[in-house]
Amino acid sequence: MSLLAATILAATILAPAPFAAATHEVDHRITVRGSIYETDGTPRARSTISVIDPGGEMLGTTETSRSGKFQFLLHLHNEDAGRTLVLRSGELSQEFRLVFDPATTRKERIVKVAIGVLAPELRRRQAILKGAGIAGLIAITVGPAIVALTAGRRKKRRGKHGGMAACSAAARRDKQPQVVAALNPGKAVNSLKPDGTKPSSGSKRR
């Protein structure tokens, strides 16, 4: 009887199913995930894909996502390290080896396999979409902080300019000469003495 018995987790393009619900411990399972593409480089979407033992035993089957992604969770033992298996979907197939360290008992054991190659044009398009998504996330996360910082700086500049304007007006007032206008042309204009004091009201003009 083979040491390998297969269990399948739902394949997904964005978020693989969590392993917490798996029956077996980390040292008794391995994740096989990857992508499959047609001969023209387009993803093989919504297609059945299987894991097969070289002896012909079917170990598991699932369906690819819209972008050709797939994922399996296989029950294994440490003795299966280095074993060769086959991924098959219709006329397309790919051999792969279970490469993992048997001494690793805490970290998830993951093997990635690709069948075919994504077309260059689709690869560029995915890179553009990924970049746009990252830029949007940065804008959403950092944008409010930048707006608040800019508003704070503007407010600070307005306060600084207002204070400078008030100081300038006060300085201009201090520099203006003191002039006492004559209210009656028939009377002499009072002026300050050389020492800066005001003449007494009782003094008479000679």
Sequence and secondary structure as in RCSB ss.txt:
>XXXX:A:sequence
MSLLAATILAATILAPAPFAAATHEVDHRITVRGSIYETDGTPRARSTISVIDPGGEMLGTTETSRSGKFQFLLH
LHNEDAGRTLVLRSGELSQEFRLVFDPATTRKERIVKVAIGVLAPELRRRQAILKGAGIAGLIAITVGPAIVALT
AGRRKKRRGKHGGMAACSAAARRDKQPQVVAALNPGKAVNSLKPDGTKPSSGSKRR
>XXXX:A:secstr
  S EEE     SSS   STT SS GGGEEEEEEEEB TTS B TT EEEEE TTS EEEEEE  TTSEEEEEEE
  GGGTT EEEEEETTEEEEEE    TT  SS  EEEEEES   HHHHHHHHHHHHHHHHHHHHHHHHHHHHHHH
HHHHHHHHHHHHHHHHHHHHHHHHHS      SSTTS      TTS    TT    
